[in-house]
Amino acid sequence: MASERDIIAYKTGAWTDPRMVDWYARRVSENVGGNRLVNRVETGLIAAHVRGREVLDVGIGTGRASLPLLEAGLVLTGIDSSQAMLDECRRRAGSHPIRLELGDVSAIPFANASFDSLVSLNVLTHFPNWRALLSEWLRVVRPGGRLVFDVYSLDHIDAVAKGHDMETSEVLGGLWGDDPSRYNLRLGIADLANFAGERGITLAGIHPYSGTVGGDQNLWLERGWAHGRVWERMKSWIAEDDRLFEFLVFLETELFVHLNTQVSGRYMVVLEKSPDDGRTAHQLQRQAAVAALPDLLSMDDLAPFLALAPQTWRERCNGYLAHPRNRLVLFQLLTALKEAGKTLDLADWFDPAHAALLDHWQLAYDLDQRIYSLASGWHQGAPYVEALTYKGVPLGPGLEYETVRAMMRVALASHAEEAGHE
C-alpha cells in the first residue's frame, strides 16, 4: 500500500489542478447513477446535525455540502486548498453572501472557537492522519459546537470479510492497492469513541448511509442480484424515475441511517465539543444491539432502532411498492441481505400481495442459483473432470447450457404438477 506521506501529498495536491476541479464539479452535479441519491442523503444529514448559526465548511470544494445551509440563512465560511474550487463555489453561491478563504484542511486559518459548527464532506476520508485533522478542526469550534463529517467504515469491511471467510487485509487490498488516488480512510466506531474519550468530547451521532448504492460503499451487495450491470442499469433510473428515487431515499433515511456501521460502507459522524454525558456509550451499545439482531428479522426486532412507529413504517414502505420498479429494487436488495445471512419475515413487513410476490421471486431466484451452481460445478470434480478432458481441453463447460435447460424443464414440470394438485 502507498505510504501515508504519498497519500497526503497526492490528496492535497490533486485539487490544485483546474482540470481536476472541472472534472469533479461536473461529476458531483451530474444527475446520474447514485449521485442524486447520495447528495440528498448527505446534505440532509449535515443539515439535521449542525448546531448554531456560524458554520465553517472545511474542504468546501464546489459547496455541495453547505450551500443549502447558506440558502437556509446560516452564516457560511469555507476554506479549500484549491482556488479553482473556491471560484466555482462562489459562482454557485450566486447572490448569497459567503466568505471563502484559501487554506489547508490541516491548518485552519482562523482563531480558536470561531464557529458554532464545522462540516466537511468527502474530505477526511482522503487523509490517513485523521486524528491530527480532527484535533485541528475541534480547535476552531466553540464549546458545545459540532463537527459533522463522513468517513468510510472499517466495521463494514471487518463484517464482510468475516462473512466471506476472508481476512480484512484481503478485502482492503482489493480496494486500493498501491495507488494513493484510490485511498479512502476507513474507521471503526471504536476508533472514534476512543478519540472522543481522549479529547474529552462526545460522540453524539453515527449514521450509516449509501446502503443501496453498492460498489465499495456497500460490499454486501456483491453477492446478491443488486450487483453488476443489472444493478447499474437500475441505478441509472434514479435520475429519471422520481418514485424510485423517493423510495430509495426512504430506505436510506428511515432504515440504513438508524442501523450500524457494519451494514454499509459509509457513515456520517457527529462529534460534539461537550463533556460526554453518556451518549458515546449509547452509540456503542446501539451498534452492538443491531449486530445481535436475529437472522430472521421481524418489524418488532428493528422497531427500537427506527425513528418511525412500526405501523407508520409499514404503511409508507408498502405505499412505495405500488410502483413496479420499486418492488423489483426491493427484491434485489433482499437477495443481498440474504447473502449477508439475514432475511426479513415478509408477512410481517409487507402487505399480503407484496409479501406473496416477493416470496415467489425469492423461490425462483433460489432455484436459479441452485441449478446454475449444480450445472457449473458437477463436471469439475472426480471422476467427471478426467472423463471430460480431451487432449488437455476441458469439455465440461460446454455442457453447462444444456444441463441448465434440462434441470429447468424438470423443475418447471414438477412445479406444474404440484400446482395441478392444489
N, C-alpha and C positions, 0 to 999 in steps of 0.2 A: 504494500500500500504506500501511497505517496506520503512524504514526511509532513508533519504539522506545519513546518516553515513553508514548504512548497504550496500547501493548500491555502494558507493565509495569504501568501504573495499572489497566487493566481486569483483567488476570490476578491481580493482588494483591488487588483489592477484591471480585472476584466471589464468593469463597468465604466472605465475611463475612455473606452473606445466608442466613439459616436455610432459606429456601425452596429456594435453590440447593443447599444441603447435603443437604436431604431428597431432592431430585431425584437428586443424584449417588449418595447412599447406596443408593437403590433401583435405580438404573441399573447400578451395578457389581456388585450382588449378584443381579440377575435372571439366571436360568439360561436365557437366550435367545441365539439367534444365535451369534456368536463369543465372547461373554463367557466362557463356561465354558472354552473352549479357550485363549484369551489369558491368562486368570487362571492356569491350570495351568502354562503355559509361563513366564510372567513370574515367578511365585513360585518355580518350580523353578530358574530361572537365578539368582535372587537367593540362594536357599539354598545353591546349589552354589558360589558365589563369595565369600561373606562369609568373613572370617577373624577369629579371636579370639572372645571371649565378650561383650564390651560393644559394643552396636550402637546407633547413632543413626539414626532414620528422619526425614529432612527432608521436610516436607510430608506428614506421616503420614496425614492425612485420616481415613478410617474404619479404617485399619490393614490394608488388604488386602495390602500388600506384606510386612509384618513381623510380623503376629500369628502366622503359622506359625513364625517364629523364636522368638517368646516361648513358644509351646507346646512347642518343642523344647528349652527350657531355657536359652536365651540371655537375657542381661540387656538389656532394651529400654528406650530412651528415645525419645520422639517429640516433635517440635515442629510447629506449624501456626499459620498466621495467623488461623484461624477457631476460636473457642471452641466453636461448634456442631459442627465436625468432631471436635474433641477429646472432646467429651461423647459423641458416637456411638462413637468409638474405645474410650473407657473402658467403655462399655456392652458392646461386643463382646468386650473382653478378659476379661470375667467376673471370676473369682476370681484370675486371674493377676496378679502384681504388675507394674505398669508405671508409668514416670514420664512424664508428659505436661506440656509447657510451651507457653504461648502465645509465639510468636516469629516473626520474619521469616526467610524462607529465605535472604536476602542478608546477614543479621546474626545469626549463630547465638549464642544466649545462654549459651555455655559457654566454658571456658578452652581454651587451646591443648592439643592432644594429649590429649583427654579420652576418646576412643573407639578401639576396635580397628578398627571398620568403620563406614562411613556408607552407607546405602542410600536411594534416592529413586526413586519410581515415578511416572511421568506428571507430573513437576514441572519439570525442566529444560527439557523440550520447550515449555513455555509462555513462556520468557523469552529474548529476544534477547541480553541481557547475560550470556551463558553463561560467559565467561572469568572475570568477577568472581565469579560464584556458585561456580564450581568452586574458585577460589582460596580463597574463604572456607570452603568445605567441607573442603578439604585441611587448613586451619589446625587444625581440631578433631580430626583423625585422627592417631594415633600413628605414628611411623616404622615402616614395614613394613605399615601398615594399608591398607585399600582403600576406594575409592569404587565403588559399583555402582549404575548408573542407566541409564535408557533414553533414546533420542532418535530422531528421525526421520532418514532417510538422504538426504543430498543426492546421494550417489553413485548411488542408485536413480533419482532424478529426472533426473540427467545421462544415465544409460544409457537410460532410457525415452525421453527427448527425442531422443537420437541415433537410437534405433531407429525412432522415428516421424517422423523428418525435421523436428523442431521445435527451437526454442530452449528452453533450460532456463527462461528467464523466462516463456515462454508457458505451460509446464506449471505453474509455481509460481503464476502469476497466476490460473489457473483454480481453484487450491486454496483461496486465502484472500481474494484481492482486497483491499478496503479495510476489511474487518470484523476488528477486533482479536480478537473472540471465536473466530475461525476460525484464528488464527495457530498454527502449530506450527514450532518451531525445527528446521531441517534442517542436519546437519553431515556433512561427508565425513570419512573416516578420516584423511586427510592433516591436516585441521584439528586432530584430537585428538592425532595423533602430534606435530605441531608444538607444541601446548600442553604435552604431556608433556616434550618436549625443553627447552622454555623453563623449566619448573619443576623440571627435574632428577629426574623421576619416570618410571615405566614404564607404557606402555600394555600391560597384561597380558592383555586379552581383548576380542574383538569377536564378538558372537553375534547374527546376524540372526534374526528371527522374524516371525510374522504372514504368512508366505508363502502360507498357504492361506486367508486371511481376505478379502482383496480391499479395495475402497474405496481410500483414499489410502495404505493400508498395503501394498498391492501393486498398482501400476498396470499391471503386465504382464497381469493378469487381464482387463483391459478389452477386449482384442481377441479373446479366445477364448470358449469356451462357459461358463467359470467366471465369469459376469458377469450382472448384471441380475436379473430376477425368478426365473429358473431357479436361479441360484446362491443367491440369498437364501432360496429355498424349501429348497434342500439344506442350507444352514447352520442353518435352523430345526430340523432333525432332530438337531443336535449335543446339544441339551438332553435328547432322549428316547432316542436310539439310542447305547448305550454302545459298541457295536462300531465305529460310525462315529467317535465321539469318540476312542477309543483309537487308531484308525488315523491320524487327523489329528494327534494328539499324537506318534505315531511319526514322521510326516513332518516335523513341526516340530523335534523334538528329535534325530532321527537323520539329518536331511538339512539343512534350512534353517539351523540354528544353526551348522553346520560350513562354510557356504559364504561368500559375501562380501556386502558392503553394497550391491551392485548388484541382488541377486536379490529383495530385499523392501524395504519402506518403513520398517521399524523395526529397531533392534538394541539389544542390551544392551552397555554399556561397563563394563570393569573397569580402573580406574586404581589402580596400587599406589604407595604413597608410599615407594618404594625407588629407588636409583640404577639406571638402565637397564643390564641385563645382556645386551642383545641381543634381548629379547623384542619391543620396539617394531618393530625392523626385521623380525623374523619375521612380525609381524602384517601389515605392508605387503607383504612378499613373498608371503604366503599369499593376500592379496587379489588381487594381480596374477596369481598362478598359476591361481586359479579363473577369472578373467576370460579367460585364454588357453586354456581348455579347448576342444576341437574342437566343431563344430556337431552332429556325431553322437556321442552320449555312450555309451560302454560303462561297465560297472561298474568295470573296471580304471582308467578315466580318473578316476573320482571316489574310488576306494579310498584314495588317500593323504590325503584330507581328512576321511574319515569315522571315527567312533570304533569302529564295528563292523567286523569282518572281512567281506569281500565275501560269503562263503557264508552267514554269520550274518545279514547284512542281507537277502539274497535270501529266506532261509527265513522270517524274521519278516514281511517285506513280503508274500510270497505267502500266508502264513498268514492275514493280514488280508483278502486278496482272495477268500477263500471266501464272504465276505458280499457279496451283490449290490450293495448301496448303496455299498460301498467301491470296487468295480470302476467304478461309474459316476462317483464323485467323482474317482477317479484319472484316468479318461479326460478328464473336464472340465478337470482341471489340465494334462493333456498337450496339450490344444488351445491353452492359453495359453502353454505352453512353446514350442510350435511357432511361435506368433505372435511370440515373443521371439527367434526364429532358432535354436532348439535342438530336437533330437529325441533320444529315447532309442533305443538298439538294443534293441528289445523282447525279442528272443530271448535276449539276454544278461542282462536284468534279471528276466524273469518266467518262470514255468513255461510249457510249450508251450501249454496250453489257454488261459491268461490272455493270453499274447502273441498268439495267433491271434485271440481275441475283440477285443482292443484294436486290432489291426491292421485287422480288419474294420470296426470302428466308425470308425476314422480314415479309411478309404477312403470310407465312406458320408458322413462329415462333410465331407470334401474335395469330394465330388461335390455335396452340397447347397450348399456355399459357392460353387462354380463356377457351378452352374446359377442360383442366385439372383443372383450378380453379373452374369451374362450377361443374364438376364431383366430386371433392373432398369436395365441400362446401355445396351443396344443402341439404344433409342429416343431416347437423349439426344444423339446425335451426328448430323452431316450424313450423308445427306440426310433421315434419318427425322424429325428433330425438327421440320423445317418442314412435311413432308408430314402429320405427325400433330398439327398445331396447327390448331384451328378457332376462329376469332374470338378469338384470344388464349388459348384454353384448351388446355393440353397433353393429348392423348388417350392418349399412350404409357403412362402409369402404369396406366391401366385395362386394359391388355393383359397386365400382368405375371403375373397369376394364371394365365391360360390358357397363357401362354408357359412358365411353370414346369411346369404339368401336362403339356404336350406334350413337353418335354425329359425329364421324369422317365419318361414312357412309353417314349421311345426308349432311355434309359439302362437301364431295367429289362429291356426286351426284349433288349438287347444282352447284359446280364448273364446272362439266362436261356439265351440261345443259346450263350454261352461255357461255361456250366455243363453244358449238354447234350452238348458236345463232349468234356468231360473224362472 
